[in-house]
Amino acid sequence: MTPHEPPNDDEAVAGAFAEAARPRVPTRFETARAGRDLEVALDRLAQRQRRTWRPSVVAAAVALAGGLGVVAGVTLTATNTGAPAPAGDGAALVRADAAAAPAAMAAPAVAPVAPVAAQVLAVAPELVAASPVAPAPREAPTPVRRADAGWRAAVASLEAAGDARGAARTLATALMTDDAAAAPLMAALRRAPAVADDVERALAGSRRAEAMRVRCELGLLYRRDRSALEACRAFAQQWPEHPGARVLSFAAGRVAEDELGDLAAAEAEYGRAMLLAPLAGLPSTDALLARARVRAARGVLDEARADLRLYLHQEPAAADDPAVRALMVRLGVERQR
Amino acid sequence: MSQRPLALSTAARAAPDDEALVARARAGDRAAFGQLFTRHHGRVTAMCTRLLADRSRVDDAVQQTFLEAWRCLARFEGRARFTTWLTRIAIHTCFGLRRRLARLVFVGDGPLEPLCEVEEAGRTPEQVALTRAREHAIREVLASLSPKKRTVFVLADLEGMTSPEVAEVLGVPDATVRTRLFHARREVAAAVRAHPGLSDLLEARGQARGEVTA
């Protein structure tokens, strides 16, 4: 038989199948809803394009500034002044995220009883660890600094005088204009946690990436309430491509799940972490497992099974993990061959 | 929210051809792009539904297709029809997402997600179960095809494109399309005959030809 013979029985059967397999055309309302979603996505695309780092412009600005001898009090950043700093905590977050994944995978299938702070640390130990300066893990705008804004000297003198609270407040003010203040601010807050609320309030109005990230971290570390979730949500929505957005969404999910008992919010945060994972160049398997666990707890069993099966498809070796095994048994999911 | 909405409500009133809308969209007119979206959303969704597994991922793929189209409109030179160009983007998106992100699951590779239709009022549990079983069977049959054959089958037999159109979309010779389609239909027929959940298709066809079924 050749491909050019007249229709035969096979073609008739295939035709009947095609007729049955023809999918339902979306309704007018579904198209309209998809249109609204696309509209939002186009806005975000335009926003990202506006944020795009333009090396030629910056190089020209640096050359101009150098040529004019402008050195004092000038900090050249990306064309968008709120662009995320690539060589600070964000880099550390990304690196630590991979290390944090096994800890998340090893979490029990039911709500753990460990203190929340420990759970947050298990997810994102970098939230309290010192944030070393590291090279950017992905292409990102690199601020070109010609000089400090002067806050370093002020902070140094306050710390020398033992005024940790004053140093933290000064750093919070500095963070409103200089992303480099983020790492010292977090270190200062570890020495003076009582000032965390003040710092959080001071950062509340800022839309800069680092300010929003620090506010989210502070909320997760010190408040662990709904306002913390809101801060993290706002950060992830405003800066989805920030290296820290993904891990903080995951950590927010843990807080929502374990501290607040808000499983719907936890599911949303884990889902957001999964969506952000490709932007951060990271796998989303830990969030997938966590979402399966939350969905199982919510009684949304079909979706929980779907998540767990996809997780096992991506991480077949995890089926040997006791916690994963327990979830498999609970949901009636078999090990994939 | 955008200050320049997609103007979906105006899409039904105006009916310029694709080329005119593309020209306006290339100039940055999002309302024109909104009309293009309204016009082609159903077709792209239907195609992705049969190339991908569950509904939520289909939505992702469809949205990414149109985002990519918007981003690349400046490079669209009009040598092919907009429909052809968009279909090509949709296919590349469906396959590319799966390769790059390993998040998208192809038909039959993953679990069967609940259907939107099961929640429709006025349907008995038996009808719901039958619909789900039928959908599952269809996916299994499509999953038995290789990606190349599946794509040709979806475009030609489900979307109703001619073989030259499919050839243009896929960038392969017409003869290649017809060969793949021939083998795809043969494999589909064999899979349908072997699948107990699709026996009603064969029975209906036999009754139409006057055959007596057991």
Contacts between the chains, C-beta under 8 A, distances in Angstrom:
chain1	res1	chain2	res2	distance
A	3	B	175	8.0
A	3	B	178	5.2
A	3	B	179	4.9
A	3	B	181	7.7
A	3	B	182	3.8
A	3	B	183	8.0
A	4	B	178	7.3
A	9	B	189	7.3
A	10	B	185	5.7
A	10	B	186	4.8
A	10	B	189	3.9
A	10	B	190	7.7
A	11	B	185	5.4
A	11	B	189	7.6
A	12	B	205	6.4
A	13	B	188	7.3
A	13	B	189	3.9
A	13	B	192	5.4
A	13	B	193	6.9
A	13	B	201	7.2
A	13	B	202	6.9
A	13	B	205	6.9
A	14	B	153	7.8
A	14	B	157	6.7
A	14	B	184	7.7
A	14	B	185	3.7
A	14	B	186	7.7
A	14	B	188	4.4
A	14	B	189	5.0
A	14	B	192	7.5
A	15	B	157	7.1
A	16	B	192	7.7
A	16	B	201	4.8
A	16	B	202	7.8
A	16	B	204	7.0
A	16	B	205	5.3
A	17	B	138	7.6
A	17	B	141	6.6
A	17	B	188	5.4
A	17	B	189	7.5
A	17	B	192	5.1
A	17	B	198	7.1
A	17	B	201	6.2
A	18	B	153	7.6
A	18	B	157	3.9
A	18	B	158	5.5
A	18	B	188	7.9
A	20	B	134	7.1
A	20	B	138	6.6
A	20	B	198	7.6
A	20	B	201	6.0
A	21	B	50	6.7
A	21	B	138	4.6
A	21	B	141	7.7
A	21	B	142	7.0
A	21	B	158	6.1
A	22	B	46	7.4
A	22	B	158	5.4
A	23	B	45	7.7
A	23	B	46	4.6
A	23	B	49	4.2
A	23	B	50	6.0
A	23	B	158	7.5
A	24	B	46	7.8
A	24	B	117	7.6
A	25	B	42	4.6
A	25	B	45	7.7
A	25	B	46	6.1
A	26	B	41	6.4
A	26	B	42	5.2
A	26	B	45	5.1
A	26	B	46	8.0
A	31	B	8	7.5
A	31	B	37	8.0
A	31	B	38	6.0
A	31	B	41	4.7
A	31	B	42	6.6
A	32	B	8	5.4
A	34	B	37	7.8
A	34	B	41	5.9
A	34	B	45	7.7
A	34	B	59	6.8
A	34	B	62	6.7
A	34	B	63	7.0
A	35	B	6	5.1
A	35	B	8	4.6
A	35	B	34	6.3
A	35	B	37	5.8
A	35	B	38	6.6
A	35	B	41	7.4
A	36	B	6	7.8
A	37	B	59	7.6
A	37	B	63	6.1
A	38	B	6	6.9
A	38	B	37	6.1
A	38	B	63	5.7
A	38	B	66	5.5
A	38	B	67	7.2
A	39	B	1	7.6
A	39	B	2	5.4
A	39	B	5	6.3
A	39	B	6	5.1
A	39	B	30	7.9
A	39	B	34	7.8
A	40	B	1	7.4
A	40	B	2	7.7
A	41	B	63	5.8
A	41	B	67	5.7
A	42	B	2	7.0
A	42	B	30	6.7
A	42	B	67	7.0
A	42	B	70	6.3
A	43	B	1	7.2
A	43	B	2	4.9
A	45	B	67	6.2
A	45	B	70	7.4
A	45	B	71	7.0
A	274	B	103	7.6
A	278	B	100	7.5
A	278	B	101	5.2
A	278	B	103	7.5
A	284	B	103	7.0
A	302	B	113	7.4
A	302	B	114	5.4
A	303	B	113	7.8
A	303	B	114	7.8
A	305	B	111	6.1
A	306	B	54	7.4
A	306	B	110	7.0
A	306	B	111	4.6
A	306	B	113	6.0
A	309	B	110	6.5
A	309	B	111	4.9
A	310	B	105	6.6
A	310	B	110	6.1
A	310	B	111	7.7
A	313	B	105	7.6
A	313	B	109	7.7
A	313	B	110	7.1
A	314	B	102	6.4
